[in-house]
Amino acid sequence: MSAKKYDVYGVGNALVDTEIETTDDQLRALGIEKGLMTLVDADRQQELISALTGVRHRLTGGGSAANTINALANLGGRCYYSCRIADDENGHFFADDMRTAGVNTNIHADKGTDGPTGTCLVMVTPDAERTMNTNLGISATLAPDQVIEEELAAAEYLYIEGYLVSTPNSLATAMHARELAAKHGVKVAFTFSDPAMVQYCKDGLDQVLGDGVDVLLCNETEATGFAGAESVEEAGDILSQRAGVLAITRGPHGSRIWDGDQWIDIAPHPVEAIDTNGAGDLFAGAFLYGLTQDLGCEQAGKLASLGSATLVTHFGARLHPAGIAEVKRAVLG
């Protein structure tokens, strides 16, 4: 267990999610590419919200790394999160959400005026696939000076979300955070975040990955796409050359983890999935919690696997703290 002030320091977007149950036909009619995250402006996002018919769920805090940090904190981890919010209703909602989870942030020092707080329209089809149209708002202006060096230096891990490579400002912020981590001997964990980042922003992912990271997390589609591989096994062999620990999630097929010496296959938990939004984020949070508590890759993988399997049986990208506690008890006692 780390003697540092924080287990994980996260850097990423701050978003508030609107989730709507929809259909493949609606996605096609509205020209939405299924299964990917697409950046849109506020007008397009509002047009889609108005046009979509289906069950609307309550607003929730979002953002890939924010979801991960939230899960980690609810498991008992000590966390800090750097992001940007505006001084608006969504910004206050996001800040309260992180504060309730016990996450320290830079938010109190940075309520900028460069646009509204970011929002994400999450569309869930009957096959449980999530499709996202995101208006980054002020998150698009995330800059290196939002990374608080003193707090980052006090963490065991820096965690960077792959979505940051989608804008020049946030990519520069990710690289600055990496440099500070190297300066202070902080380990680096990185997630590819979304197949769209591999498809459209691969050079940015490659830049952040650099000469390798301590922990790399991705799903099977992202792994094979980035590695240019035909199979998850081939992708794993390629990516493990650039990561001390590699975790590849495979949905209903479990996950495959390289612990630095050997491959570990984590069995899946068969469930009836209704919403896959946030599953990879929660997996990352639980996995990093396990690593920072010295549980080892296999036990951390089991915790992450059950957590993500439990999440997909609910709507929304975050599992309620009581649900997180139940997952922790089931795996760790």
N, C-alpha and C positions, 0 to 999 in steps of 0.2 A: 504494500500500500504506500502510495506516495506521501512524502513528508512535505510536499509543496502546498501552497495556499489553495491552488486550484488543481483539480484533476484534468480538466479540459478548458481551454480558451477557444471559443468558436468565433469565426468570422463569416458573415453571410448576409443574406437579404432579410429584411423584416417585412412580412406580408400579412394581410388579413384575408382569409379565405372565405369565398362564397361558394358553397357546394350545391350542385343541382343534379338530380337524377334525370338522365336523358336517354336518348336512343341513338343507334347508329344512323338511322334515317335522318334524324335532326342534325347530327354532325355533318352528314354529307350535304344536306340541303343548305347549311350555313357555311359550307366550304372550310370546315375545321378538320385538320389532320389529326386523326385519332392516335392516342397513346403517347403523344409528345407534349412538351412544354413549348408554347409559342409566345413570343413577346408581342404585345399589341398596345395600341394607345388607349387612352381612357374612353374615347368615343366608340371605338370598336368593341371594347369590353362591355360598355353599357348597352350597345346595340344587341350583343349576344344575350346579355342577361334579360333584356326586354323580350327577345324573340323566343327564348327557350321556354318550353312548357314541361313541367315535371315537378316532383317534390323538391322543395328548397329546404336545406338544413340550416341550423343556426350558424352565425358567424363564428369562426375559430381563428386563433393565431396560426400563422403559417410561416413558410420559408424553410427550405431544406435543412440547413444547419440549425436554425432555430428549433425545428421539431426535434432534431437529434439532441440538442442541448437540453431542451425541456424534458425529454425522456430520461436522459442521464441524471438530471437533477431530481426527478421524481423517484428514481431508484436509490437516491442517496448520495449522488456525486456532487462535487463542489465545482461550480461552473461560472465562467464569465463569458459574456457575449457582446461583440462589437457589431453595430449595424447603424442604420439611419432611419429615423421616423420623423414625420412632420408633427407640428403642434395642432393636431386635428383629432376628430373622434376616433378614427381608426388607430392613430398613433397612441392615444391614451389607452385604447383597448389592448393593443399589443404590449405596451409597457406594463400594464396591470397584470396581464397574463404571465409574463416572465417573472415579475416581482412575486406573484403568488407561488410560483414554482421554486422560489429561492435563488434565482439566477441573478448575479451581479451583472450590470451592464454599463455601457458608456452613455446610455440614453439621457440621463439627467443633464449631461453636459452638451448634448447635441440634438436639439430639436430645431432643425434647420427650416428654411423657407424655400428650398429649391424644389417645390412641388409637393403633392400630397403623399401620405404614407402609401406604400405599395400595396396592391391588391391582386388577388389571384382568383380567377373563375375556374373552379374545378368541376368538370363534367364527368359523371360516372354512368357508364352504360351497364346494361343488365349482366354482361359478362364480368363485371367488377373492375374493368379497365378504367383508369383515370386519364383524362385528357385535360390539359391546363392551358389557359390563355391568361397571361400575366402582364399587368401594367406595373412596372417596377417603381414608378413614381420617384420619390426621393432616393430610393435604394440605388437607382442608376448613378447617383452622384457619390456613392460610397468611396471614400478617399483614404489614402495612407494615414492621414492624421487622425482618423477614427480608430486606429489600432493603438491601444494604450500600452506602451512598451513596458512600463513597470508591472502591469498586471499580467501581460503575456509572459514576462520573465519568471513569474511566480507560478506558472502552470507546468504540469508534467507533459501535456500534449497541446499542440495547436491543431485545431480541426478546421479545414477549409472545404467549403462546398463547391462543386464543379460549376454551378450556375454563375459563379463570379467571373468566369472567362467570357461571358456573353457581352460585356461592355468594357471598353478600354479602362475606365476609371476603376472598376471593381477588379479587373485583372491586375492592374498596378497595385491595388491594395493587397491582393492575395500574395503577390511576389514580395511586397514589402514585409508582410507578416512572416513569410518564409525566411527572409533575411534576418529578421529579428529573432526568430526561433533558432536559427543557426548560431547567431551571436551569443545567445544565452543558454545554449545546450538543451533546448526544448524539443522534444520529439514531434514529428509532423504526421498527422493523419489526413487523408484526402479522399474525397468521394467524387466519382464522375457525375453523380446526381441524376442524369437523364440521358436516354439514347439520343435526344436532339443535340446535346452538347458534343457527343461523339460525332454525330453526323455533320454538324455545321460549325463546330468550334474546336475541332480536334487539335489544331496547332496550339490553342490556348491551354488545353488540358496538358498537352505535352510539355509546354513551358513550365507550368506549375509543378508537374511531376518531376521535371529536371533530371538530376542524376539519381533520383530515387527518394522514396519516403519510407517512414517507419511502418505505417499502416495504410493500405489502399483498400477501399471498399467500392464495389460495383456490382451490377447485376449481370446476368449471363449475356444479354443483348449488348450491353455496353462493353463488356470484356471482349467478346468476339469481334465487335465492330472496331474497337480501338486497336486490337492486336492484328486485325486482318486475318483472323483464324476461322477455320471451319468447325471447330468444336470447342467446348468449354475447357477440355483438357489441354488442347493446344494453346488456347488463350492463356490459361493459367501458367503454363510453362514459360510463356513469353513475358507476362506481366510480373511473375514472381522474381524476375531478374531486376526489377525496379522497385521492389518493396520487401521490407523485412518480414512483414505479415501481410497476407493477401486474403480477403474474404470475398467470395463470389456468391451472390444469392441466386437461387434458381427457382423461386416461386414454389409451386407444389412439389418440386423435386428436392427441396431442402437447400443446403448450401455446401460450398467446398472451400476449405480454408488451408492455406499454406502457412505453417507456423515458423518457417525459417529452416526447418529440417525435413518435414514430412507433410503430406497431404492428409487432411482430416475431413471426412464426409459427415456432415450433420444431418440427421434424419429429419424429414419434414413432419409437420403436425397436420394431418388431413382435416380440413375445415371447409365449410361452405362459405367461400369468400363473397362479400357483397361490395367491397370498396377497397382497392389496393392503394389508395392515396396515402402516402406517408409510411408505407411498410418498410421501405429501404431506409428511411430516416430513423425509424424506431430501432431497426436492426442495428444500425450504426451506433446509436446511443447506448443500447444494451451491451453491444460488443465492447465498446470503449469502456463502459463501466466495469465490465469483467476484467479487461486488461489492467485498468488502473487499480483494481482491488486484488491483483495477483491471482486471479482465478485460473489463468491459462487459457489458451485458445479454444480448447474443446469445451470447457465449461462455459466460457464466454459465448461461444457459438450456440450452445444449447439454450442459454438465457435469451439470446437475440432471436433465435428461431421461434421459440414459444411466444415471445413478445410480439413479433411481426405477424405470426399466425393468429394471435388473439385480436390484434388490431384490425385485420382485414374482415373480421366478422362484425365490425361496427362501421358506421358512417363517420367520416372525419379523419384527419391526419394525425390526431393525437389521442392516445389512450388515457382515459381518466386516471388520476392518481391511485384510486382504489384498484383499478384493473392492473396497473403497473405493480402495485404491492402484491397482488395475488400471483402474478407471473413470477415475481422474485421469490415468494414463499414456495411456489411449486418446484422451482429449480434448485434453490439454495437452502430451503428449509427455514 
